[in-house]
């Protein structure tokens, strides 16, 4: 039988979150470069342009927003770990 301590579990979870955050940041950077603006600016452009609907832009907006939300959630989890605000279950 092996022993796994709380610190090892915490560190593994933190590494997993950091990997997810890296992927998320890469996708966010892709959209910022693709449209050469921030999410807020892009959303404003789409909402102002009512002449012709561009489905690719709308799809990108939804995906961009999802990655932004995911990034924020991951950062919050990392902050909770940093502040030792967690419990181990199971």
C-alpha positions in Angstrom: 0.0 0.0 0.0 1.2 3.5 -0.8 0.6 6.7 1.1 -0.5 9.8 -0.6 -0.6 12.9 1.5 -2.8 16.0 1.3 0.0 18.2 -0.1 0.6 15.8 -3.0 -3.0 15.7 -3.9 -3.2 19.5 -3.7 -0.1 19.9 -5.9 -1.5 17.5 -8.5 -4.8 19.3 -8.7 -3.0 22.6 -8.9 -0.9 21.4 -11.8 -4.0 20.1 -13.6 -5.7 23.5 -13.1 -2.6 25.3 -14.4 -2.6 23.1 -17.5 -6.3 23.9 -18.1 -5.6 27.6 -17.7 -2.8 27.5 -20.2 -5.1 25.9 -22.8 -7.8 28.4 -22.0 -5.4 31.4 -22.3 -4.1 30.0 -25.6 -7.7 30.0 -27.0 -8.4 33.5 -25.6 -5.2 34.8 -27.2 -6.2 33.2 -30.5 -9.5 35.1 -30.6 -7.9 38.4 -29.6 -5.4 38.0 -32.4 -8.0 36.8 -34.9 -10.3 39.8 -34.4 -7.6 42.3 -33.1 -9.7 43.4 -30.2 -11.0 42.4 -26.8 -14.0 40.3 -26.1 -16.0 43.3 -25.1 -15.1 45.2 -28.2 -15.9 42.2 -30.4 -19.3 41.7 -28.8 -20.1 45.4 -29.3 -19.1 45.2 -33.0 -21.4 42.2 -33.5 -24.3 43.7 -31.7 -24.0 47.0 -33.7 -23.7 45.2 -37.1 -27.3 44.3 -37.8 -26.9 44.5 -41.6 -25.9 40.9 -42.2 -25.6 38.1 -39.7 -22.2 36.4 -39.7 -22.6 33.0 -38.1 -18.9 32.4 -37.8 -18.6 35.6 -35.7 -21.5 34.5 -33.5 -20.0 31.1 -33.0 -16.7 32.6 -32.1 -18.3 35.0 -29.7 -20.0 32.1 -27.9 -16.8 30.1 -27.7 -14.8 33.2 -26.7 -17.2 33.9 -23.9 -17.1 30.3 -22.7 -13.3 30.3 -22.6 -13.4 33.6 -20.7 -15.8 32.2 -18.1 -13.7 29.0 -17.8 -10.6 31.1 -17.3 -12.2 33.0 -14.5 -13.5 29.8 -12.8 -10.0 28.2 -13.0 -8.4 31.4 -11.5 -10.9 31.3 -8.6 -10.1 27.6 -7.9 -6.4 28.4 -7.9 -7.0 31.3 -5.5 -9.0 28.9 -3.2 -6.1 26.5 -3.2 -3.6 29.3 -2.5 -5.7 30.4 0.5 -5.9 26.7 1.7 -9.7 26.9 1.4 -10.5 23.3 0.4 -11.3 19.9 1.7 -10.4 16.4 0.5 -13.3 14.0 0.1 -13.8 10.4 -0.8 
